[in-house]
Amino acid sequence: MPTWILLLVLVGCLALGYFVFQIAAALQDKEREALRARLDAFNAADASQSAENFLKNDQVKHSWWVKLLLFREGWAEKLWKMMRQAKVDMSLGTFILLSLALSAFGLLLASVLGWGHLAQAGVALALLFAPAWWVRRKAAKRAARFEDQFPEALDLIGRSLKAGHTFTSGMTMVAQEFADPIREEFRQTIEEINYGGHLHDALDNLAERVDTPDLLFFVASVKIQSETGGKLTEIMESISYLIRERMKLKGKVAALSAEGRYSGYVMFLLPPLMLVVLMLLNPKYMSVMFDTEIGHYMLYTAGAMLLAGMVAISRMVNIRV
């Protein structure tokens, strides 16, 4: 076996061992770290944290190279914010180490299978960014569920204001009556206020934890009303009506663009399916694509063109409302 493969195996084993050690340490100190994270959330004063404060808010202490990486790179703060929005119970250093371990494993597996260098690089890059893609999709799904619950929550707050309750009492009712994720977020906001935090700071933290434009509009409206005055009940009703109308328009746009989306799916899946069918019907005919160097380049080019076409179609049909 070549020396570089042995080195890759050694590095992968070391990374996997360090990852298991971090998981074990995090599980042992779960209660202490949960309390620490909760106190850090209450002490968060400004959304625009510096890199040093950002490191202090992390859950698990990292090695010096992780601290250096997080301190110097702005993408790490964005990734950590996305992990918080997705409610991923893992430290940022462990998450980065997991991504690197998956990438090394994919590279090793592709090299053992005898794939070309471009294929090895593609597998390594795909597994490197796969955890971040999963976190992004989880955060987007959680934000979508929050948006579905938000108009009814605003209606409940408006009715409680009409009945003579305070704004915070209305938010408490939402935290008691609704399901997650809006129950969890509103409950944390109420706890911040009860522990002595300012209403504006608690609402800003809520908007940072849930990345939706409707919530930003709600927070801005409440902050302006608290400074300039006005009927908060009418504001709640107006925001609720606006959100529902936007959701209706979003549904119409999704229905009109469905044909383009499914056309993109068919165009993306048809060539690989035809390749598999031809391999099953006539393996000798398709062997030139896998046994020759020019066949490999043709497969790489076709895959790149498929990905580029899929990205172009997705940008055309994904219309933001």
C-alpha positions in Angstrom: 0.0 0.0 0.0 1.4 3.4 -0.9 2.8 5.6 1.9 0.4 8.5 1.3 -2.6 6.2 1.8 -1.1 5.1 5.2 -0.6 8.7 6.2 -4.2 9.5 5.2 -5.5 6.6 7.3 -3.4 7.8 10.3 -4.7 11.3 10.0 -8.2 10.1 9.7 -7.9 7.9 12.8 -6.4 10.7 14.8 -9.2 13.1 13.7 -11.8 10.5 14.5 -10.3 9.8 17.9 -10.2 13.6 18.7 -13.8 13.9 17.6 -14.9 11.0 19.8 -13.0 12.6 22.7 -14.8 15.9 22.2 -18.2 14.2 22.1 -17.5 12.3 25.3 -16.3 15.5 27.0 -19.4 17.4 25.9 -21.7 14.6 27.1 -20.1 14.6 30.5 -20.4 18.3 31.0 -23.8 18.6 29.4 -25.7 20.2 32.3 -22.9 22.6 33.1 -22.5 23.7 29.5 -26.3 24.0 29.0 -26.4 26.4 32.0 -23.4 28.3 30.7 -25.0 28.7 27.3 -28.2 29.9 28.8 -26.5 32.5 30.9 -24.5 33.6 27.9 -27.7 34.0 25.9 -29.1 36.3 28.7 -26.0 38.4 28.7 -25.9 38.9 25.0 -26.3 42.6 24.5 -25.5 43.3 20.9 -26.0 41.3 17.7 -22.8 42.5 16.2 -20.3 40.7 18.5 -16.6 40.9 18.0 -14.6 37.8 17.3 -13.3 37.7 20.8 -16.8 37.7 22.4 -17.9 35.2 19.8 -15.2 32.8 21.0 -16.3 33.3 24.6 -19.8 32.3 23.8 -18.8 28.9 22.2 -19.8 25.8 24.2 -16.6 23.8 24.3 -13.0 24.9 24.5 -11.1 24.2 21.3 -7.5 23.6 20.4 -5.3 26.5 19.6 -5.6 26.0 15.8 -9.4 26.1 16.0 -9.3 29.3 18.1 -7.0 30.9 15.5 -9.2 29.8 12.7 -12.4 31.1 14.3 -10.7 34.4 15.3 -9.4 35.2 11.9 -12.2 34.0 9.6 -15.6 35.7 9.4 -17.4 32.7 7.9 -17.0 30.9 11.3 -19.3 33.4 13.0 -21.9 33.0 10.2 -21.7 29.2 10.5 -22.1 29.4 14.3 -25.1 31.7 13.9 -26.7 29.2 11.4 -26.1 26.3 13.9 -27.8 28.3 16.6 -30.8 28.9 14.3 -31.0 25.2 13.5 -30.6 24.3 17.1 -27.7 22.0 16.5 -26.4 20.9 19.9 -22.7 20.8 19.0 -19.7 23.1 19.4 -18.4 24.8 16.4 -15.0 23.2 16.7 -16.5 19.7 16.8 -18.6 20.5 13.8 -15.6 21.7 11.8 -13.6 18.6 12.9 -16.5 16.4 11.8 -16.6 18.0 8.4 -12.9 17.5 7.9 -13.1 13.9 9.1 -15.9 13.2 6.6 -13.9 14.8 3.8 -10.8 12.8 4.7 -12.9 9.6 4.8 -14.4 10.3 1.4 -11.0 11.0 -0.1 -9.6 7.8 1.3 -12.6 5.7 0.1 -12.4 7.2 -3.4 -8.7 6.5 -3.6 -9.2 2.9 -2.4 -11.8 2.4 -5.1 -9.4 3.6 -7.7 -11.2 6.7 -8.8 -9.5 9.5 -10.6 -8.0 12.5 -9.0 -10.9 14.8 -10.0 -13.4 12.3 -8.7 -11.5 12.1 -5.4 -11.4 15.9 -5.1 -15.1 16.1 -5.9 -16.1 13.5 -3.2 -13.8 15.2 -0.6 -15.4 18.6 -1.3 -18.9 17.3 -1.3 -18.4 15.6 2.1 -16.7 18.7 3.4 -19.6 20.9 2.8 -22.4 18.3 3.4 -22.7 19.0 7.1 -23.0 22.8 6.5 -25.6 22.1 3.8 -27.6 20.0 6.3 -27.4 22.7 9.0 -28.6 25.3 6.5 -31.6 23.1 5.4 -32.5 22.4 9.0 -32.4 26.1 9.9 -34.5 26.9 6.8 -37.1 24.3 7.7 -37.3 25.6 11.3 -37.7 29.2 10.0 -40.5 28.0 7.7 -42.4 26.4 10.5 -42.0 29.6 12.6 -43.4 31.6 9.7 -46.4 29.3 9.5 -47.2 29.8 13.2 -46.4 33.5 13.3 -49.7 35.0 12.0 -51.8 33.1 14.5 -49.4 34.1 17.3 -49.8 37.7 16.4 -53.6 37.3 16.4 -53.4 35.9 19.9 -51.2 38.8 21.1 -53.7 41.2 19.5 -56.7 39.6 21.3 -54.8 39.6 24.6 -54.1 43.3 24.2 -57.8 44.0 23.5 -58.7 42.0 26.7 -56.5 44.4 28.7 -53.3 42.3 29.1 -49.8 43.6 28.5 -47.6 42.8 25.5 -45.4 40.5 27.5 -48.5 38.7 28.8 -49.6 38.1 25.2 -46.1 36.7 24.4 -46.4 34.4 27.5 -49.7 33.1 26.2 -48.1 32.3 22.9 -45.3 30.4 24.7 -47.9 28.4 26.6 -50.4 27.7 23.8 -48.3 27.1 20.7 -46.0 24.3 19.6 -42.3 24.5 18.8 -40.5 26.3 17.4 -42.4 29.5 18.2 -43.1 28.3 21.8 -39.4 27.8 22.5 -38.3 31.1 21.0 -41.0 33.2 22.7 -40.4 31.4 26.0 -36.7 32.3 25.9 -37.6 35.9 25.1 -40.0 36.1 28.1 -37.3 34.6 30.3 -34.8 37.2 29.2 -37.3 39.9 30.0 -38.1 38.4 33.4 -34.4 38.1 34.3 -34.1 41.9 33.9 -33.3 42.3 30.2 -34.7 45.2 28.2 -37.6 44.5 25.9 -35.7 45.8 22.9 -32.7 43.6 23.6 -34.9 40.5 24.0 -36.6 41.2 20.7 -33.3 41.8 19.0 -32.0 38.4 20.3 -35.3 36.8 19.1 -34.7 38.2 15.6 -31.1 37.0 15.6 -32.2 33.4 16.6 -34.9 33.2 13.9 -33.9 34.5 10.5 -37.2 35.5 8.9 -38.2 38.9 7.4 -41.6 38.8 9.0 -40.1 38.7 12.5 -37.7 41.5 11.7 -40.7 43.6 10.6 -42.6 42.7 13.8 -39.6 43.6 16.0 -39.1 46.9 14.3 -42.8 47.8 14.6 -42.9 47.0 18.3 -39.7 49.1 19.0 -41.0 52.0 17.1 -44.4 51.8 18.8 -42.8 51.7 22.2 -40.9 55.0 21.4 -43.4 57.0 19.5 -46.7 55.5 20.8 -49.8 54.2 19.0 -52.3 51.4 19.1 -50.3 48.2 19.4 -53.4 46.1 18.7 -53.9 47.6 15.3 -50.2 47.1 14.6 -50.5 43.4 15.4 -53.6 43.0 13.2 -51.9 44.9 10.3 -48.7 42.7 10.5 -50.8 39.5 10.7 -52.8 40.5 7.6 -49.6 41.5 5.7 -47.9 38.2 6.5 -51.0 36.2 5.4 -51.2 38.1 2.1 -47.5 37.5 1.5 -47.9 33.8 2.1 -50.8 33.7 -0.4 -48.6 35.4 -3.0 -45.8 33.1 -2.2 -48.1 30.1 -2.8 -49.2 31.4 -6.1 -45.6 32.0 -7.2 -44.7 28.5 -6.1 -47.6 27.0 -8.1 -46.7 29.0 -11.2 -43.0 28.0 -11.0 -43.7 24.3 -10.3 -43.4 23.4 -14.0 -39.9 24.9 -14.2 -38.8 23.2 -11.0 -39.9 19.7 -12.1 -38.4 20.3 -15.6 -35.1 20.9 -13.9 -35.5 17.7 -11.8 -36.2 15.7 -15.0 -33.3 17.3 -16.9 -30.9 16.6 -14.0 -31.9 13.0 -13.3 -32.4 11.8 -16.9 -28.8 11.5 -18.0 -27.6 9.5 -15.0 -30.6 7.2 -15.3 -29.9 6.7 -19.0 -26.3 5.9 -18.1 -27.4 3.2 -15.7 -29.8 1.7 -18.2 -27.2 1.6 -20.9 -24.7 0.0 -18.6 -27.2 -2.7 -17.7 -28.3 -3.3 -21.3 -24.9 -3.2 -23.0 -21.9 -3.0 -20.5 -19.3 -3.3 -23.3 -20.8 -0.3 -25.1 -20.5 1.9 -22.1 -17.1 0.6 -20.9 -15.3 3.2 -22.9 -16.6 5.8 -20.5 -15.0 4.2 -17.5 -11.9 2.4 -18.9 -10.4 5.2 -20.9 -9.0 8.6 -19.9 -11.0 10.5 -22.4 -14.2 8.8 -21.1 -13.4 10.0 -17.6 -13.0 13.6 -18.9 -16.3 13.3 -20.7 -18.0 12.1 -17.5 -16.5 14.9 -15.5 -17.6 17.5 -18.1 -21.1 16.1 -18.2 -21.4 16.2 -14.5 -20.1 19.8 -14.3 -22.6 20.9 -17.0 -25.5 19.1 -15.2 -24.6 20.9 -12.0 -24.3 24.2 -13.7 -27.7 23.7 -15.5 -29.4 22.8 -12.2 -28.0 25.8 -10.5 -29.2 28.1 -13.3 -32.7 26.6 -13.3 -33.0 26.8 -9.5 -32.0 30.5 -9.6 -34.6 31.1 -12.3 -37.5 29.5 -10.6 -36.7 30.4 -6.9 -38.5 33.8 -6.8 -38.3 35.5 -3.4 -41.5 37.2 -2.3 
